[in-house]
C-alpha cells in the first residue's frame, strides 16, 4: 500500500493557493497545515482566507516555528514546500523535513535573493526563469530539482508583466515536477555563476523598484 505523505505549504498568493489545492486533492499527500506570509500582500489572493474556507489548520502568525508540536524531538514532515515565503528557514527546521523545497522566481544560480524579476529587467536580460530547489541554510543556494527558462522583454515589459508570466510558468513547472519528485536526483548549483541581491540593494533598482515604472517614481 502506497504511503500518504504529509506536507506543509508556506507562502503567499494565488500560486501558493493553487499548489496547496493540488496537494489537498492528491491521494498521495495530506496537508498538515499552511503557513501564510503575514501580513499578507493586498495585491494578490489571500492564502489564509483560502485555507480557512477549506478548513485547513493555519499558522496565523506566519511563523513556521509555531507549527503544532514542531519542537517535539520526534516531529517530522515528509515534504515542506515554500512558495514565495518571506522568512529564512533555519537548519533545525530543515532537519525535521524529509524534503524541503522552494519555488524561486529566477533561473538559479543567477538572481539569488530578493526581487529577482526586478533585477533581471533592470539588467536588461532577455531570459529569466523559475526554479524548484532544495532549501539549505544558505539563501537560494540549494541543489536544483527542476528549472524552466522563458523570454522577457525589458524594452516593453513591466515587472508586473513578467511576474504574471512567472506565475504561469511556475505552475507548469510544479505540475511537471511533483509527480516524479522521488525519481529526480538534485543537481548542485554552480556557485561561480551565482548572482545575489539583498534588500539593502533595492534602492539601486530605481525605475524597476515596483510593479510598474510609473509607480516606482
KAFEN-V657680 format. One record per residue. N is the residue number from 1. SS is DSSP state (H for helix, E for strand, - for the rest). PHI is phi in radians with two decimals (none if undefined). BURIAL is I if it has 9 or more other ideal C-beta (glycine too) atoms within 8 Angstrom, else O. Layout:
n ss phi burial
N SS PHI BURIAL
N SS PHI BURIAL
This chain:
n ss phi burial
1 - none O
2 - -1.24 O
3 - -1.30 O
4 - -1.48 O
5 E -1.59 I
6 E -1.46 I
7 E -2.49 I
8 E -2.15 I
9 E -2.00 I
10 E -1.91 I
11 E 2.58 I
12 - -2.65 I
13 H 1.37 I
14 H -1.13 O
15 H -1.20 I
16 H -1.05 I
17 H -1.08 I
18 H -1.09 I
19 H -1.20 I
20 H -1.11 I
21 H -1.10 I
22 H -1.07 I
23 H -1.10 I
24 H -1.12 I
25 H -1.50 O
26 - -1.35 O
27 - -1.28 O
28 - -1.69 O
29 E -2.29 I
30 E -2.30 O
31 E -1.31 I
32 E -1.42 I
33 E -2.94 I
34 E -2.08 I
35 E -2.15 I
36 E -1.39 I
37 - -1.18 I
38 - -2.19 O
39 - -1.24 O
40 - -1.31 I
41 - -1.16 O
42 - -1.53 O
43 - -1.60 O
44 - -2.47 O
45 - -1.14 O
46 - -1.44 O
47 H -1.15 I
48 H -1.10 I
49 H -1.13 O
50 H -1.09 I
51 H -1.06 I
52 H -1.10 I
53 H -1.17 O
54 - -1.72 O
55 - 1.02 O
56 - -1.63 I
57 - -1.07 O
58 E -2.18 I
59 - -1.57 I
60 - -1.19 O
61 - -1.35 O
62 - 1.37 I
63 - -1.88 O
64 H -1.07 I
65 H -1.20 O
66 H -1.83 O
67 - -1.05 I
68 - -1.00 O
69 - 1.15 O
70 - -1.11 I
71 - -1.53 O
72 - -1.17 O
73 - -0.98 O
74 - -1.64 O
75 - -1.24 I
76 - -2.48 O
77 E -2.31 I
78 E -1.25 I
79 E -2.54 I
80 E -2.05 I
81 E -2.14 I
82 E -1.83 I
83 E -2.17 I
84 - 1.07 I
85 - -1.22 I
86 - -1.82 O
87 - -2.03 O
88 - -1.22 O
89 - -1.50 I
90 - -1.37 O
91 H -1.05 O
92 H -1.07 O
93 H -1.38 I
94 H -0.95 I
95 - -1.21 O
96 - -1.55 I
97 E -1.89 I
98 E -1.08 O
99 E -2.44 I
100 E -2.39 I
101 E -2.16 I
102 E -2.24 I
103 E -1.79 I
104 E -2.00 I
105 - -1.41 I
106 - -2.85 I
107 - -1.50 I
108 - -0.92 I
109 - -1.47 I
110 - -1.28 I
111 - 1.09 I
112 E -1.19 I
113 E 1.67 I
114 - -1.67 O
115 - 0.87 I
116 H -1.10 I
117 H -1.18 I
118 H -1.00 I
119 H -1.21 I
120 H -1.09 I
121 H -1.23 I
122 H -1.04 I
123 - -1.55 O
124 - 1.01 O
125 - -1.22 I
126 - -1.85 O
127 E -2.40 I
128 E -2.41 I
129 E -3.04 I
130 E -2.29 I
131 E -2.41 I
132 E -1.80 I
133 E -2.44 I
134 E -1.25 I
135 - -1.51 I
136 - -2.14 O
137 - -1.14 O
138 - -1.39 O
139 - -1.87 O
140 - 0.99 I
141 - -1.97 I
142 - -1.34 I
143 - -0.94 I
144 E -1.48 I
145 E -1.57 I
146 E -2.74 I
147 E -2.72 I
148 E -2.45 I
149 E -1.90 O
150 E -2.59 I
151 E -1.39 O
152 - -2.30 I
153 - -2.35 O
154 - -1.03 I
155 - -1.32 O
156 - -2.46 O
157 - -1.20 I
158 - -1.59 O
159 H -0.98 I
160 H -1.01 O
161 H -1.10 O
162 H -1.22 I
163 H -1.07 I
164 H -1.10 O
165 H -1.10 I
166 H -1.10 I
167 H -1.05 I
168 H -1.15 O
169 H -1.21 I
170 H -1.11 I
171 H -1.12 I
172 H -1.04 I
173 H -1.11 I
174 H -1.03 I
175 H -1.06 I
176 H -1.40 O
177 H -1.59 I
178 H -1.09 O
179 - -1.09 O
180 - -2.00 O
181 H -0.95 I
182 H -1.20 O
183 H -1.62 O
184 - -1.46 I
185 - -1.67 O
186 - -1.05 I
187 E -1.94 O
188 - -1.07 O
189 - -1.34 I
190 - -1.56 O
191 H -1.08 O
192 H -1.20 O
193 H -1.76 O
194 - -1.36 I
195 - -2.22 O
196 E -2.52 I
197 E -2.27 I
198 - -1.81 O
199 H -1.07 O
200 H -1.16 O
201 H -1.59 O
202 H -1.07 I
203 H -1.12 O
204 H -1.35 O
205 H -1.26 I
206 H 0.88 O
207 H -1.21 O
208 H -1.83 I
209 - -1.11 I
210 - -2.05 O
211 - -1.15 O
212 - -2.32 I
213 H -1.11 O
214 H -1.09 O
215 H -1.30 O
216 H -1.53 I
217 - -1.29 O
